[in-house]
Amino acid sequence: MALPAIAPYPMPTADELPANRVEWTVDPSRAVLLVHDLQKYFLRAFQQDSSPVTELLGNVGRLAKQARALGVPVVYSAQPGGQSPAERGLQQDFWGPGLPDEESAKAIAAPVAPEDGDTVLTKWKYSAFVRTDLAERMRAQGRDQLVIVGVYAHIGVMMSACDAWMQDIQAFLVADAVADFSRADHDMALRWAAAKCAVVTTADSTFQGA
């Protein structure tokens, strides 16, 4: 039930992305950037200083910097450590007890750490919308687009994109700013999202022209 050891794999490039069914574009006045679960505990599964984690952190850091400069709110999701079985619910059956209650596990990785003015949401389930006020925050700010980066692409990232769609929030999944258990899982998440609920984009093109 523990996280798998993730072998290095190359990030997808722009010419490898699936075709999008819709032609949405990111509008900084409507968008929020969601940095999904980039806690040290989850990043430990990757082989450090290799692809895809090097590109993941570099591209997420660059997008967060661009978002702040454009006035796009930056929201982080972070799972709490030391959850009880009742708090874990069915995640206990699939993934075990989750994060230990240690700062070294719970902390968001330094290269992409929150800055003053950013928001950190406590996240409990796959989707960043479940048992959080993410949707309410977005509505209060008049924002209806969600740019999603982080891990893991075929689990929480994909579920958050789908949940956004079900609430009439346009989702954008940044293909080279997410990572997964394998390239096959990564590609599956991109294909599914592009066909069902989101626009799949790249770090270079997300805020292009903004």
C-alpha positions in Angstrom: 0.0 0.0 0.0 3.0 2.3 0.1 3.9 4.6 -2.7 5.9 2.8 -5.5 9.5 3.7 -6.2 9.2 5.7 -9.5 11.8 5.1 -12.2 12.9 8.1 -14.2 11.1 8.8 -17.4 11.1 11.7 -19.9 8.5 14.5 -19.6 6.1 14.7 -22.6 6.9 17.4 -25.1 4.5 19.7 -26.8 4.4 17.6 -30.0 3.5 14.5 -27.9 0.4 15.9 -26.3 -3.1 14.7 -27.0 -5.6 16.7 -29.1 -7.9 18.9 -27.0 -11.6 18.8 -27.6 -12.1 22.5 -26.6 -10.1 25.6 -27.3 -10.1 27.4 -24.0 -7.3 29.8 -23.2 -6.0 30.9 -19.8 -7.2 34.4 -18.8 -5.2 35.7 -15.8 -8.2 37.7 -14.6 -10.2 34.5 -14.4 -7.6 31.9 -13.4 -6.2 30.3 -10.2 -3.0 28.2 -10.1 -3.4 25.0 -8.1 -0.1 23.5 -6.9 -1.3 20.0 -6.1 0.4 18.0 -3.3 4.0 18.9 -4.0 5.0 17.7 -0.5 8.3 16.1 0.3 6.6 12.8 1.1 5.2 12.4 -2.4 8.4 13.6 -4.1 10.5 11.1 -2.3 9.1 8.4 -4.5 11.0 9.9 -7.5 14.6 9.4 -8.2 16.0 12.8 -7.3 17.9 15.0 -9.7 16.5 13.2 -12.7 13.5 13.5 -15.1 10.6 14.0 -14.5 11.1 15.6 -11.1 13.7 18.1 -12.2 11.4 19.5 -15.0 8.4 19.2 -12.7 9.9 21.5 -10.0 11.5 23.9 -12.5 8.3 24.4 -14.5 6.0 24.7 -11.4 8.3 27.3 -9.9 8.3 29.2 -13.2 4.5 29.1 -13.5 4.0 30.2 -9.9 6.3 33.2 -10.4 4.4 34.1 -13.6 1.1 33.7 -11.9 2.0 36.0 -9.0 3.3 38.6 -11.5 0.0 38.5 -13.4 -2.1 38.7 -10.3 -3.3 35.1 -10.5 -3.9 33.6 -7.0 -1.6 30.7 -6.2 -3.3 27.9 -4.1 -1.5 24.9 -2.7 -3.0 21.7 -1.6 -1.3 19.8 1.2 -2.3 16.6 2.9 -2.1 16.5 6.7 0.2 14.1 8.5 -0.7 11.6 11.2 -4.3 11.1 10.0 -6.5 8.8 12.0 -8.2 5.9 10.2 -11.5 7.8 10.4 -9.9 10.8 8.7 -8.2 8.6 6.1 -11.5 6.8 5.3 -11.2 4.6 2.2 -7.8 6.0 1.4 -6.5 3.8 4.3 -7.5 0.7 2.3 -5.8 1.8 -0.9 -2.7 3.7 0.4 -2.3 2.9 4.1 -1.8 5.5 6.8 -0.5 8.3 4.5 2.0 11.0 5.6 3.7 10.7 9.0 3.2 13.7 11.3 6.7 15.1 10.6 7.5 18.4 9.0 10.2 16.7 6.8 7.4 14.8 5.1 4.5 17.3 5.2 6.5 20.4 4.0 6.1 21.6 0.4 9.3 21.2 -1.5 11.6 24.3 -1.2 11.9 25.1 -4.9 8.1 25.6 -5.1 7.3 26.6 -1.6 4.4 29.0 -0.9 5.2 32.7 -0.6 3.4 35.6 1.2 -0.1 36.0 -0.3 -0.4 32.4 -1.4 -3.0 30.1 0.1 -2.4 26.6 1.5 -5.5 24.3 1.7 -5.6 21.2 3.8 -6.6 18.4 1.4 -8.2 15.1 2.4 -9.2 13.2 -0.7 -8.1 12.8 -4.3 -9.8 16.0 -5.5 -8.7 19.3 -4.1 -12.3 20.4 -4.0 -13.5 17.7 -1.5 -13.8 19.0 2.1 -12.0 22.3 1.2 -13.3 25.8 0.4 -11.5 26.0 -3.0 -14.7 26.4 -5.0 -16.0 29.0 -2.6 -12.8 30.9 -2.7 -12.8 30.9 -6.5 -16.4 32.1 -6.7 -15.8 34.9 -4.2 -12.9 36.1 -6.4 -14.9 35.8 -9.6 -12.6 33.2 -11.0 -13.7 30.2 -13.1 -10.5 28.8 -14.5 -8.1 26.4 -12.7 -4.5 25.7 -13.9 -3.3 22.5 -12.3 0.2 21.4 -11.6 1.8 18.8 -9.3 1.4 15.1 -8.5 0.2 12.6 -9.2 -1.2 13.1 -12.7 -3.6 10.1 -12.9 -4.9 10.4 -9.3 -5.4 13.8 -7.6 -4.5 16.0 -10.5 -6.9 14.3 -12.9 -9.7 14.1 -10.2 -9.3 17.8 -9.4 -9.6 18.6 -13.1 -12.7 16.5 -13.4 -14.2 18.0 -10.3 -13.6 21.5 -11.6 -15.4 20.6 -14.9 -18.4 19.3 -12.8 -18.6 22.8 -11.2 -18.3 24.7 -14.5 -14.7 25.7 -13.8 -12.5 25.5 -16.8 -9.5 23.2 -16.0 -6.0 23.4 -17.6 -3.7 20.5 -16.9 0.0 21.5 -17.6 1.5 18.4 -19.1 5.2 19.1 -18.2 4.4 20.5 -14.8 2.8 17.3 -13.5 4.4 13.9 -12.8 3.2 10.4 -12.1 4.1 6.8 -11.2 5.2 6.2 -14.8 5.1 7.7 -18.3 2.2 5.4 -19.1 0.2 6.7 -16.2 1.2 10.3 -17.1 0.1 9.9 -20.7 -3.2 8.3 -19.7 -4.1 11.2 -17.5 -3.3 13.7 -20.3 -5.4 11.8 -22.8 -8.3 11.4 -20.5 -8.3 15.0 -19.4 -8.0 16.4 -22.9 -11.0 14.2 -24.0 -13.2 14.6 -21.0 -12.8 17.7 -18.9 -9.8 20.0 -19.5 -7.3 21.6 -21.8 -3.9 20.0 -21.8 -1.2 22.6 -22.2 2.5 23.2 -21.5 4.4 25.4 -19.1 5.7 27.5 -22.0 2.2 28.1 -23.4 0.0 28.4 -20.3 0.3 32.1 -19.7 1.6 32.9 -23.3 0.4 36.3 -24.4 -1.0 37.2 -21.0 
